[in-house]
Amino acid sequence: MENFPNYAGYGQTPTVCVNHPNRVSYAQCKRCNRTVCGECQVALDVGMVCPDCYRDLTGGSSKAQGSKAKGSFLARHWHITYTLILINVAMYGLQQIIPNRWMVNHGMMWWPYVQHGEYYRLISYGFLHSQNDPMHLVWNMIYLFIFGVSLERMIGRWKFLVVYLGSIVFGAFGVHVLTPSTSVAGASGGVYGLYGAFFVILLLRRQKDTARLFMLLIGIGVVQSFFNPNISHACHAGGFIGGVLLTLLFVPFVKKPESSDPPQQSPQQWQNGRY
């Protein structure tokens, strides 16, 4: 009898392409972990993904990937996260240039202004920072960069933008509910929304140990922040809750898919090449 390589474990069911059940493959999508054959694989900077994940991430067809890959470096590597960081930095520059704290006075979140129709403050406060403390901006942008780029790759650019901006709005409502007499400015509501999004994704992917460690690190940061009286914990709480709720809306796009194992077959069928 001819000896066959023990790729999938002799006598075990070999894995097949999720789109072509008659093709044996051992390559997995880096995003959803489903098995795909060579024809279905789409190469990205983050690794190989399946056509479904490519459409979720880019909104385009995987068949056009070949031509898109020849595009400019900027078009292939730019993230919405970078745009958000640039906007925050530009706004901080305007804060320093325009006198009398005009930017903060006309953009910070304070509920009496919102009640009088200035609804833009529910978003604008998230792009302003303390003029006297540049580290307020620096640390928020560092965390936005770390979590933003990764989250974009997980759920796609536009879903990420909805989660981020929505978390800023939730942060504003958190301030209104918990500390209605205070005014706030800063991107931390959106950043904490990204924390909430990551927590949900880790749980959906059944990475419970990692989720516990992640929340432990966040908890340590929260405890440390209580020593700074200028931090709005209400905004952080609202943003985190917003990130959790908004990410749950995108469950089909981030949860680990169910197994797509092929029908059971015998070793003889596997050797005869029927699968």
Secondary structure, DSSP 4 states (H G I P E B T S, - for coil): ------SS-TTSPPPB-SS-TTSB---B-TTT--B--TTT-EEETTEEE-HHHHHHHHSS-GGGHHHHTTS-HHHHH--HHHHHHHHHHHHHHHHHHSSTTHHHHHHSB-HHHHHTT-TTHHHHGGG---TT-HHHHHHHHHHHHHHHHHHHHHH-HHHHHHHHHHHHHHHHHHHHHH-TT--B-STHHHHHHHHHHHHHHHHHTT-HHHHHHHHHHHHHHHHHHTT-TT--HHHHHHHHHHHHHHHHTTHHHHSPPPP-PPPP--HHHHHTT--
